[in-house]
């Protein structure tokens, strides 16, 4: 059989064979003892690297497994801020790929992964039906989520190369895999009347959290992790040192939020560090169940906690606040993210073209 880049099969063997030049300059032909081409390619790259370095070929060297990489990767990310969400995503990848050698992660493998998940996504969209009792639609992995999965997988393989668990050639293949088109046009926000109904139906521990979200545009994680030392009631702002985009952000406090925070401060007789906490002083990790119950009681459907942030921004734009200011308040790095709210201020476009009237009339 013709040799292709130093790898071939023989009629008398079920395994792949490799051919390379040893450190002594002599040609060598060796059985890889595997019928998996990706593993054979990995062994060939190892032999060539050893030859260049003058190292005697190692025996029975096999590529590391995906499960081994996951163990190393989770250990490395354990102290990172987003460890919990990253661990969940990594475990989903383990379920998908199992205990396979790292050399199987080629351009084809990753594109097949994308295609499979996208197909599941489209099927789930067709079959999804709202749960009347819980006021929510069953979850499925959307294109944006699939892209995040792929990004984590690519980063894991990059670290695998740095940790010498897999040859650098693997990165050349996965770098060719692009992202799926994302449709992030969903913009759900509440009217002022709906905001009032939602707040009215919230339980006591959720109400101040919702009020804060509606009046500051802060993300759920930013609110639940908020501590008293980040709040300056004297000068009227909240200082966020750690945000999603990695930049500090000052958020003005309006009269509604001020009254809510002052009330919470008076109740905090035990001096708990977090603003929003349970009876033991521990910060709430999530308020999803209570929030969805309040939405259901208020007759509000297809609404998530993050939509409170959309509501904050939408009401600002509809009140005539310019997009640049809204961008700064939301902490967007790029104005493109804020432009999704531009259509809510059509009267601004009308005022803009009115400027031309005197000129045309002359």
ABEGO torsion letter per residue (X at the ends): XBBBGGBBBBAABABBBBBBBBAAGBBBBBBAGBABAAAAAAAAAAAAAAAAAGBBBBBGBBBBBAAAAAAAAAAAAAABAAAAAAAAAAAAAAAAAEBBBAAABBAAAAAAAAAAAAAAAAAAAAABBBBAAAGBBBBBBBAAAAAAAAAAAAAAAAAAAAAGABBAAAAAAAAABBBBBBBAABBBBBBAAAAAAAAAABBAAAAAAAAAAAAAGBBAAAAAABBAAABBAAAGBBBBABBAAGBBBBBBBBAAAAAAAAAAAAABAAGBABABBBAAGBBBABAAAAAAAAAAAAGBBGBBAAAAAAAAAAAAAAAGBBAAAAAAAAGBABAAAAAAAAAABAAAAAAAAAAAAAAAAX
